[in-house]
Amino acid sequence: MSEPIFTTRWCWLRQHVKKLRTDTPEAEDEGSIWRFVGVVIAAIPALTAATYLLGMAYHYGYTMAFRLDYAEFSPPADYLLAFGLMTTLNILKPWMWPVLGFIISIFAICAALIFCPRWRIRLTWWWQTSWLYRAACQQTQKKKRYPAPFLRRTFIWLGDNYYKFAFLVIAILLPVGGALGFFIQGIKAAQTQITRLEQGTWPESEAHSQSPLLGDEPHIRIACNGSHCAYRLKGGDTLILRFDQIEQTRYHSKPSTPNETGHP
């Protein structure tokens, strides 16, 4: 390193340390953590309602694909909440590792800057001598020049109402958009099951009910309520039976090899 650059950096470091010693630390807002806790507690009912809406939308699309009335075969609320939460987590699973990697990278960089003061000082030097830092300082100085009072009040009013409108739109669009996506997923899941049933590839490990009205043909056990169960038969018919019309419902064990049952 040449002598002029070393002298310049040494003078800058002395001024930087002197400025840090003379600056008074900002007073910490002790109520910020409690405000954050209040916001989280207030958001729990909204998140619960959104999770319930996602689970309900999925099952509504699923039952509608079988031409059933969702009001007659609606699952309980605890099931819809658990189903909506688990399905949401499965959808977010591909993004889990990038987000965790980003968080771990931030903590690693912060730890390196804390335990390596030379890197921290060198990074600060590069930042404060860069053109981006000078441009940011110039923009900050320009923002201190306020426009006319009426124009300034107009901008403030537009900004406040824009944020309120954006918050309301996001709060409404996110659950509604998620519910629409879950609704489409329910329809696709039902159509996939119907296709497998019609093609003869419906697995024997699924629920199989025995009743004289069902016969021995394969069927899909769609949903049940407090007194009836709905079945999708091969050919397109949907049959609703009372519990006393069903002899038994059995889940066969999944075969270990394809040769045991003769099915692919």
VORO-241620 format. One record per residue (C-alpha): x, y, z. Coordinates in steps of 0.1 Angstrom, whole numbers, padded with zeros to 4 digits, always signed. Layout:
<nodes>
XYZ ...
</nodes>
This chain:
<nodes>
+0000+0000+0000 +0014+0034-0010 +0022+0060+0016 -0005+0087+0006 -0033+0061+0007 -0021+0048+0041 -0020+0084+0054 -0054+0092+0041 -0069+0061+0056 -0052+0068+0089 -0066+0103+0091 -0100+0091+0081 -0099+0064+0108 -0089+0090+0135 -0118+0113+0125 -0142+0083+0124 -0133+0072+0159 -0134+0107+0172 -0169+0112+0158 -0181+0079+0173 -0168+0090+0207 -0185+0124+0206 -0218+0112+0192 -0245+0106+0219 -0263+0073+0215 -0300+0075+0205 -0325+0068+0232 -0340+0034+0228 -0378+0032+0226 -0387+0008+0254 -0423+0005+0241 -0414-0008+0207 -0412-0044+0217 -0446-0042+0234 -0461-0026+0203 -0447-0054+0182 -0462-0080+0206 -0495-0062+0204 -0494-0063+0166 -0486-0100+0166 -0514-0108+0190 -0539-0087+0170 -0528-0106+0138 -0534-0141+0152 -0572-0140+0147 -0567-0127+0111 -0542-0155+0104 -0565-0181+0119 -0594-0169+0097 -0572-0168+0066 -0560-0204+0073 -0596-0216+0078 -0605-0199+0045 -0577-0217+0026 -0588-0251+0039 -0625-0244+0033 -0617-0232-0003 -0598-0265-0010 -0626-0287+0002 -0652-0266-0015 -0635-0271-0049 -0630-0308-0041 -0666-0315-0033 -0679-0293-0062 -0659-0315-0086 -0680-0344-0075 -0712-0324-0077 -0718-0324-0039 -0732-0297-0018 -0704-0284+0004 -0728-0274+0032 -0739-0310+0036 -0704-0325+0037 -0683-0297+0053 -0654-0310+0075 -0651-0297+0111 -0633-0264+0118 -0602-0279+0135 -0596-0302+0105 -0599-0272+0081 -0574-0252+0102 -0549-0280+0103 -0553-0289+0067 -0550-0252+0056 -0518-0248+0077 -0501-0280+0065 -0510-0274+0029 -0496-0238+0031 -0464-0251+0046 -0461-0277+0018 -0465-0250-0008 -0439-0228+0009 -0414-0257+0013 -0395-0250-0019 -0389-0215-0006 -0378-0226+0028 -0341-0233+0021 -0335-0201+0001 -0350-0180+0029 -0330-0199+0056 -0299-0196+0035 -0305-0158+0033 -0310-0155+0070 -0279-0176+0078 -0258-0155+0054 -0269-0123+0071 -0260-0137+0105 -0227-0150+0092 -0218-0116+0077 -0228-0098+0109 -0207-0122+0130 -0177-0117+0107 -0179-0080+0109 -0182-0081+0147 -0152-0104+0153 -0131-0090+0125 -0127-0052+0131 -0102-0048+0103 -0128-0060+0078 -0154-0038+0093 -0132-0007+0091 -0121-0015+0055 -0157-0020+0045 -0167+0013+0061 -0139+0030+0042 -0149+0016+0009 -0185+0026+0015 -0178+0062+0026 -0154+0068-0003 -0177+0054-0029 -0198+0074-0054 -0230+0057-0042 -0225+0071-0007 -0219+0106-0021 -0250+0103-0042 -0270+0092-0012 -0258+0122+0008 -0266+0146-0021 -0302+0132-0023 -0305+0136+0015 -0296+0172+0012 -0320+0178-0016 -0349+0163+0003 -0345+0190+0030 -0358+0215+0005 -0396+0213+0011 -0420+0224-0016 -0447+0249-0011 -0469+0243+0020 -0501+0234+0000 -0482+0211-0023 -0464+0195+0007 -0496+0189+0025 -0511+0173-0006 -0481+0150-0010 -0484+0140+0027 -0522+0133+0023 -0516+0113-0008 -0489+0093+0008 -0509+0085+0040 -0540+0074+0020 -0519+0054-0005 -0504+0034+0024 -0538+0028+0039 -0553+0018+0006 -0523-0005-0002 -0526-0021+0032 -0563-0028+0028 -0558-0042-0007 -0530-0065+0003 -0548-0077+0034 -0578-0086+0012 -0560-0098-0019 -0536-0122-0002 -0563-0144+0015 -0586-0142-0015 -0558-0151-0039 -0547-0179-0017 -0582-0192-0013 -0586-0191-0051 -0554-0211-0055 -0565-0237-0030 -0599-0239-0047 -0582-0248-0080 -0560-0273-0062 -0591-0290-0048 -0607-0293-0082 -0575-0307-0097 -0571-0332-0069 -0607-0345-0075 -0602-0347-0112 -0570-0366-0107 -0588-0392-0085 -0616-0395-0110 -0591-0401-0139 -0574-0428-0119 -0607-0444-0110 -0619-0444-0147 -0585-0458-0159 -0586-0486-0133 -0555-0474-0114 -0572-0464-0082 -0551-0479-0054 -0565-0506-0031 -0548-0490-0001 -0575-0463-0002 -0608-0466+0018 -0630-0494+0004 -0665-0497+0018 -0687-0528+0015 -0724-0524+0008 -0749-0542-0014 -0756-0508-0031 -0719-0503-0039 -0711-0538-0052 -0676-0549-0057 -0666-0522-0082 -0639-0497-0071 -0651-0463-0058 -0639-0431-0042 -0650-0424-0007 -0654-0386-0011 -0666-0373+0023 -0688-0381+0052 -0710-0361+0076 -0728-0371+0107 -0752-0395+0090 -0742-0401+0054 -0711-0409+0032 -0707-0399-0005 -0691-0422-0030 -0679-0417-0066 -0685-0448-0087 -0668-0457-0119 -0689-0443-0148 -0697-0409-0133 -0724-0416-0107 -0721-0402-0072 -0739-0422-0045 -0749-0411-0010 -0755-0438+0016 -0766-0438+0052 -0743-0453+0078 -0767-0482+0084 -0765-0491+0046 -0727-0496+0049 -0715-0529+0063 -0678-0519+0068 -0651-0496+0055 -0616-0510+0053 -0582-0496+0045 -0561-0523+0029 -0524-0523+0037 -0502-0510+0010 -0485-0538-0009 -0447-0540-0006 -0442-0552-0042 -0463-0548-0073 -0464-0586-0078 -0484-0592-0047 -0516-0577-0060 -0510-0578-0097 -0515-0540-0100 -0488-0517-0113 
</nodes>
